[in-house]
Amino acid sequence: MKAETKAQLISVGSVKMDPSLIHWLTIPTAGPGAGNVAFFFNSEGHRVRLAVKETSPLEAKMEDGELVIRKDGIEIARGSIEEELIHCPDQAFITMCEKCVFDCKFCPVPKLGGKVKSMDQMLKMIADSNDTGKMKAISITSGVESSAEKEVDRAEELIRRLREKYDVPIGVSVYPTEDSTRRLKAAGATELKYNVETMDRKLHAELCPDQDLEFLLDALREGVKVFGKNRVCSNFIVGLGETDESAEKGIEELVSIGVVPILRAAAQHPLRKDDVTVERPTAERLLHLNLFLKEKLDEYGLRADTFDTMCLPCTGCDINPHVDFEE
């Protein structure tokens, strides 16, 4: 699957298909895509996560043992449905808290009333994943049930307990606190993700009123110092109203401080239709911005294909510039 095809699939983000074809049907509980039934599609070693929607312009059917995706009757991709471990293939990707007191206007999580997993529940999920023999990494993310400090406390404890038992990379993504970076590293985390969501200052203030972008950027700078090169990343949503010029400026700002941005296509969730107008990026825009990102990563000596945890090695929701483009 070429990058152009993957960009086309991401730009739509869904397929119309019989859900019974999917043996590993899941419902994401974190981020803008929370609440949607989704699966992983793999074509020629390239992966994309697609929601199942009756209204999708893409249609998928099983033919001769392969899933074939068509638009207007024309085949655009064929491949297989990939088994998930937890949340994605090869990783035990745990969402500690499926609630959030931060009211980011594009995110349905505060409206979904999700669960908060207990420590014992999370440890069992990871032990069960390890028993499959397929667990290559552990990733931990979280909403904010009551305070960022509480989530960091729980993440720190979870990582310490996991590090006692498992010799695999551990990635963590929480909202930072003044001392979160060094605590998470000391606990045994190997990779770090603090999400900026958008680098457009005006949009960030409007859409993430409970968060502080400059504080996030300071935390990311410290993250690079503590975790090292090619160990810190950040989700950067595209399609919230930013211009290409604004996006490119934000990409270069992150890369210049040693952070690898993950360009995530914005999704309009029904629970947020009155709060934000999302324009899901076209395939052409995704390709343009990711080619720009690749250029800047190369310029600053960073790689998107050396990470072991979280979104960058998964590649399901985004174009990875060093995986999906031909070198």
Stockholm file with secondary structure:
# STOCKHOLM 1.0

chainA/1-327         MKAETKAQLISVGSVKMDPSLIHWLTIPTAGPGAGNVAFFFNSEGHRVRLAVKETSPLEAKMEDGELVIRKDGIEIARGSIEEELIHCPDQAFITMCEKCVFDCKFCPVPKLGGKVKSMDQMLKMIADSNDTGKMKAISITSGVESSAEKEVDRAEELIRRLREKYDVPIGVSVYPTEDSTRRLKAAGATELKYNVETMDRKLHAELCPDQDLEFLLDALREGVKVFGKNRVCSNFIVGLGETDESAEKGIEELVSIGVVPILRAAAQHPLRKDDVTVERPTAERLLHLNLFLKEKLDEYGLRADTFDTMCLPCTGCDINPHVDFEE
#=GR chainA/1-327 SS CCHHHHHHHHHHCEEBCCGGGCTTCBCCCSSTTTTCCEEEEEETTEEEEEEECTTCSEEEEEETTEEEEEETTEEEEEEEEECCSBEETTEEEEESBSCBSSCCTTCCHHHHCCCBCCHHHHHHHHHHHHHTTCCCEEEEECCBSSCHHHHHHHHHHHHHHHHTTCCSCEEEECCCCTTHHHHHHHHTCCEEECCCBCCCHHHHHHHCTTSCHHHHHHHHHHHHHHHCTTCEEEEEEECSSCCHHHHHHHHHHHHHTTCEEEEEECCCCGGGTTTCCCCCCCHHHHHHHHHHHHHHHHHTTCCSSSCCSTHHHHCSSSCCTTTTSCC
#=GC SS_cons         CCHHHHHHHHHHCEEBCCGGGCTTCBCCCSSTTTTCCEEEEEETTEEEEEEECTTCSEEEEEETTEEEEEETTEEEEEEEEECCSBEETTEEEEESBSCBSSCCTTCCHHHHCCCBCCHHHHHHHHHHHHHTTCCCEEEEECCBSSCHHHHHHHHHHHHHHHHTTCCSCEEEECCCCTTHHHHHHHHTCCEEECCCBCCCHHHHHHHCTTSCHHHHHHHHHHHHHHHCTTCEEEEEEECSSCCHHHHHHHHHHHHHTTCEEEEEECCCCGGGTTTCCCCCCCHHHHHHHHHHHHHHHHHTTCCSSSCCSTHHHHCSSSCCTTTTSCC
//
